[in-house]
């Protein structure tokens, strides 16, 4: 499964810069190699539990809304979980006050696979969740999966995730991989760690390519 990490820059969905806060949990990984001069790292993500939905049809905004509702409580659960960064959404649906779903911490990054008809968006669950303990979504369009041993080469850059900026850093990363003899798997993915209120020059973006 191919994934593309990105934050949807839609102020109407979140109402605040969630990922711009420094206390937001990020998906942990093991650093295998670093090339500081080019801001390139080789990493291994041991395991990530993902909650995903399709971006087909209505696109990114609709997918983001469904996933944001999920972490806000549109899931099966009875215990409120402390938020790493408070996130609230006014139209989150609840059955009643005695059957409130589990609120789940917002974790960076958001994952999106934007290739073809199978385009998907995913949220990474906080590290304390396993595939078994992640609350089941009440929306049938939302699915829970697990990604294991995800080894990637990543390049960090600022600015926006525009086609031009992504293409520029894709070439830098691809050239580095070819020079260093790495074999790639699938298409590059994008990673955004900041909300839409963050100035472009202060944003942390990444492009990742899965490697063998």
Buried (B, 14 or more C-beta within 10 A) or exposed (E): BBBBBBBBBBEEBBEBBBBBBEEBBBBEBEEEEEEEEBBBBBBEBEBBBBBBBBBEEEBBEBBBBBBBBBBBBBBEBEEEBEBBBEBEBEEBEEEEEEEBBBBBBBBBBBBBBBEEEEBBBBBBBBBEBEEEEBBEBBBEEBBBBBBEEBBBBBBBBBBBBEEEBBEBBBEBBBEBBEEEEBEBEEBBBBBBBBBBEBEEEEBBBBBBBBBE
